[in-house]
Amino acid sequence: MNLLFLERKGTIKILLYFLGKEMLRFKDLKKIIPREATLSNRINELEELKMIEAVPIKDGRRKFFAYRLTEKGERTAKKLKEINSGF
């Protein structure tokens, strides 16, 4: 895998934010990446890389998506945290 995706604005923040959380919604992720266009792009890129996956949630008549780390995303996030704590 090419690690250049980590250079994209917000990618590392998103992966680290997921650690210890089961699922997050778009509005949860907006807390760390407030610009919706940037956040949408990162989510799409991370989904394409199989780092996160969308989970459809139905709340009454409303339907929305939550996101969770895949096994690959979890391993990557843990390594990033390990690298970050070394500084």
Phi and psi restraints in degrees (value plus and minus 20) as a CYANA .aco file:
   2 ASN   PHI    -100.1   -60.1
   2 ASN   PSI     107.3   147.3
   3 LEU   PHI    -103.3   -63.3
   3 LEU   PSI     -18.1    21.9
   4 LEU   PHI     -82.5   -42.5
   4 LEU   PSI     -42.6    -2.6
   5 PHE   PHI     -81.6   -41.6
   5 PHE   PSI     -44.3    -4.3
   6 LEU   PHI     -89.4   -49.4
   6 LEU   PSI     -39.9     0.1
   7 GLU   PHI     -94.7   -54.7
   7 GLU   PSI     -38.5     1.5
   8 ARG   PHI     -86.5   -46.5
   8 ARG   PSI     117.1   157.1
   9 LYS   PHI     -74.4   -34.4
   9 LYS   PSI     103.5   143.5
  10 GLY   PHI      69.8   109.8
  10 GLY   PSI     -31.6     8.4
  11 THR   PHI     -80.7   -40.7
  11 THR   PSI     -70.0   -30.0
  12 ILE   PHI     -84.8   -44.8
  12 ILE   PSI     -61.7   -21.7
  13 LYS   PHI     -77.3   -37.3
  13 LYS   PSI     -64.8   -24.8
  14 ILE   PHI     -83.4   -43.4
  14 ILE   PSI     -69.1   -29.1
  15 LEU   PHI     -80.0   -40.0
  15 LEU   PSI     -63.7   -23.7
  16 LEU   PHI     -87.9   -47.9
  16 LEU   PSI     -55.0   -15.0
  17 TYR   PHI     -84.2   -44.2
  17 TYR   PSI     -50.9   -10.9
  18 PHE   PHI     -90.1   -50.1
  18 PHE   PSI     -46.0    -6.0
  19 LEU   PHI     -77.2   -37.2
  19 LEU   PSI     110.9   150.9
  20 GLY   PHI      61.4   101.4
  20 GLY   PSI     -18.0    22.0
  21 LYS   PHI    -138.5   -98.5
  21 LYS   PSI     117.8   157.8
  22 GLU   PHI     -92.7   -52.7
  22 GLU   PSI     -72.6   -32.6
  23 MET   PHI    -166.1  -126.1
  23 MET   PSI     131.3   171.3
  24 LEU   PHI    -153.2  -113.2
  24 LEU   PSI     125.1   165.1
  25 ARG   PHI    -116.6   -76.6
  25 ARG   PSI     148.5   188.5
  26 PHE   PHI     -74.7   -34.7
  26 PHE   PSI     -63.8   -23.8
  27 LYS   PHI     -84.1   -44.1
  27 LYS   PSI     -50.3   -10.3
  28 ASP   PHI     -88.1   -48.1
  28 ASP   PSI     -62.7   -22.7
  29 LEU   PHI     -91.0   -51.0
  29 LEU   PSI     -44.4    -4.4
  30 LYS   PHI     -83.9   -43.9
  30 LYS   PSI     -40.3    -0.3
  31 LYS   PHI     -84.8   -44.8
  31 LYS   PSI     -50.4   -10.4
  32 ILE   PHI    -123.6   -83.6
  32 ILE   PSI     -44.6    -4.6
  33 ILE   PHI    -149.2  -109.2
  33 ILE   PSI      67.0   107.0
  34 PRO   PHI     -88.0   -48.0
  34 PRO   PSI     -44.8    -4.8
  35 ARG   PHI     -99.3   -59.3
  35 ARG   PSI      94.3   134.3
  36 GLU   PHI     -80.2   -40.2
  36 GLU   PSI     -59.1   -19.1
  37 ALA   PHI     -83.6   -43.6
  37 ALA   PSI     -64.6   -24.6
  38 THR   PHI     -83.3   -43.3
  38 THR   PSI     -65.5   -25.5
  39 LEU   PHI     -81.9   -41.9
  39 LEU   PSI     -65.3   -25.3
  40 SER   PHI     -79.5   -39.5
  40 SER   PSI     -62.8   -22.8
  41 ASN   PHI     -82.4   -42.4
  41 ASN   PSI     -64.8   -24.8
  42 ARG   PHI     -84.4   -44.4
  42 ARG   PSI     -62.5   -22.5
  43 ILE   PHI     -79.8   -39.8
  43 ILE   PSI     -67.2   -27.2
  44 ASN   PHI     -80.7   -40.7
  44 ASN   PSI     -63.8   -23.8
  45 GLU   PHI     -83.8   -43.8
  45 GLU   PSI     -63.8   -23.8
  46 LEU   PHI     -86.7   -46.7
  46 LEU   PSI     -52.8   -12.8
  47 GLU   PHI     -87.3   -47.3
  47 GLU   PSI     -63.7   -23.7
  48 GLU   PHI     -82.1   -42.1
  48 GLU   PSI     -54.6   -14.6
  49 LEU   PHI    -102.3   -62.3
  49 LEU   PSI     -19.5    20.5
  50 LYS   PHI      42.5    82.5
  50 LYS   PSI      13.3    53.3
  51 MET   PHI    -110.0   -70.0
  51 MET   PSI     -54.3   -14.3
  52 ILE   PHI    -151.4  -111.4
  52 ILE   PSI     142.2   182.2
  53 GLU   PHI    -156.4  -116.4
  53 GLU   PSI     127.0   167.0
  54 ALA   PHI    -106.3   -66.3
  54 ALA   PSI     118.3   158.3
  55 VAL   PHI    -142.5  -102.5
  55 VAL   PSI      97.4   137.4
  56 PRO   PHI     -90.5   -50.5
  56 PRO   PSI     114.2   154.2
  57 ILE   PHI    -143.7  -103.7
  57 ILE   PSI     114.3   154.3
  58 LYS   PHI    -134.2   -94.2
  58 LYS   PSI     103.9   143.9
  59 ASP   PHI    -141.4  -101.4
  59 ASP   PSI      73.4   113.4
  60 GLY   PHI      47.1    87.1
  60 GLY   PSI    -142.5  -102.5
  61 ARG   PHI    -111.7   -71.7
  61 ARG   PSI     -31.2     8.8
  62 ARG   PHI    -103.1   -63.1
  62 ARG   PSI     123.8   163.8
  63 LYS   PHI    -149.3  -109.3
  63 LYS   PSI     112.9   152.9
  64 PHE   PHI    -168.4  -128.4
  64 PHE   PSI     156.3   196.3
  65 PHE   PHI    -134.5   -94.5
  65 PHE   PSI     124.2   164.2
  66 ALA   PHI    -137.6   -97.6
  66 ALA   PSI     142.7   182.7
  67 TYR   PHI    -144.8  -104.8
  67 TYR   PSI     127.4   167.4
  68 ARG   PHI    -161.9  -121.9
  68 ARG   PSI     136.6   176.6
  69 LEU   PHI     -89.9   -49.9
  69 LEU   PSI     122.0   162.0
  70 THR   PHI    -104.1   -64.1
  70 THR   PSI     156.1   196.1
  71 GLU   PHI     -79.8   -39.8
  71 GLU   PSI     -62.1   -22.1
  72 LYS   PHI     -82.8   -42.8
  72 LYS   PSI     -62.4   -22.4
  73 GLY   PHI     -85.6   -45.6
  73 GLY   PSI     -59.2   -19.2
  74 GLU   PHI     -83.7   -43.7
  74 GLU   PSI     -65.6   -25.6
  75 ARG   PHI     -80.7   -40.7
  75 ARG   PSI     -64.0   -24.0
  76 THR   PHI     -84.2   -44.2
  76 THR   PSI     -65.2   -25.2
  77 ALA   PHI     -82.7   -42.7
  77 ALA   PSI     -60.9   -20.9
  78 LYS   PHI     -84.8   -44.8
  78 LYS   PSI     -60.2   -20.2
  79 LYS   PHI     -84.7   -44.7
  79 LYS   PSI     -61.4   -21.4
  80 LEU   PHI     -82.3   -42.3
  80 LEU   PSI     -60.7   -20.7
  81 LYS   PHI     -85.1   -45.1
  81 LYS   PSI     -61.0   -21.0
  82 GLU   PHI     -82.3   -42.3
  82 GLU   PSI     -64.7   -24.7
  83 ILE   PHI     -83.8   -43.8
  83 ILE   PSI     -63.9   -23.9
  84 ASN   PHI     -84.8   -44.8
  84 ASN   PSI     -56.7   -16.7
  85 SER   PHI     -93.9   -53.9
  85 SER   PSI     -35.3     4.7
  86 GLY   PHI     -98.7   -58.7
  86 GLY   PSI     -27.8    12.2
